[in-house]
């Protein structure tokens, strides 16, 4: 097991971060309508923060951790940063776990 595996497992060990990933899997069902397509661009950080009910700094830290592992991708448009799941990274991780661990 390498450092990236350990980092992903650490990130997934937090219930709120798992919940964010779950919400981002179906953004249209879990967040209010936005000015952008949530499935291709993502969900604005303020919408994620409101849904969690946590402080903005905590949510930003959680999203940074998820992005550092490659599980989510951020896109900056105007004053908002949008986040979406990186489905390719999920597929690679699942395959890696199934074949290597």
N, C-alpha and C positions, 0 to 999 in steps of 0.2 A: 504494500500500500504506500502511495506516495503522499507528499504534502498536500497536493490538490484534493485528493480523496478525503484526507483528514479535515481540510477546510470546509469541504462541502458537507460532510457529516456534522461538523460543529454548527454550521449555518442552519442545517435542517433540524437541529436539536431544540430550536426555539419555537414555541407554539405560535407566536405572532408572525414570525417570518414564514412558517408553514402556511398560516392562514392567508398571508399576502400572496404567496405563490398559488394557492388554491383560487383566490379571487381573480388573479390575473389570468388563470386558465380560461375563464369565461367572463371577460370584462364587461360585455354588454349586459349580462345578467346580474352583475354584482356592483356596478357603479352607475351613477346618473349619466345621461347623454352628455357628450363633449363636442367640441368644435372639430375634433379629429377622429379618424377611425381608430378605435381602441385596439382592434385586432392587428393592425399594421403599424401604428405609431405608438400606442400604449395609453396608459392612464396617467393623468396629471398627478404629481406627487401630493397636491393639496387634497385631492379626492381620496387618495390612499390614507393620508393622515386623518382625515375626518372619519373614515370608516373604522380605523383602528381605535380612535379616541385617545391616542397617545400624543405626547409632545412632538412638535415638528422635528426637533433635533434627534429624538429617538428614532422616529420613522426614517429620517434621512440616513442615520447610521445603519439601520437595518437594511435599507435599500443599497447602500454602499457595500455592505458585506455580501449581499446577494449578487450584486454586479461584479464584485471582485472574483467570485467563484465562476462567473460566466452564466449563471442561471437566469439572469435578467439582463436586458439591454436598455440603456437610456438614450433618449433623443431629446435634445433641447430645441424648443420652438418658442420664440418670443420670451415671455417671462416664466414659462413653465417647463419643467423637465418631465417628460413622459417615460413611463416604464412599461415594458412588456416582457413576457417570458421568452426565453431562448429555447425553443423546443428542440433544436438540434443538440444543444448541450445536455438537455434531459435525456435524449435518446442515447447519446454517447455515454453518459454516466450509467444509465441502466444497463447497457451492453457491457460496459466495463465491470460493473458489480457482478453481473451474471456470469461473466467468463473468467474474471480474475480473482474474485474473493470467495 
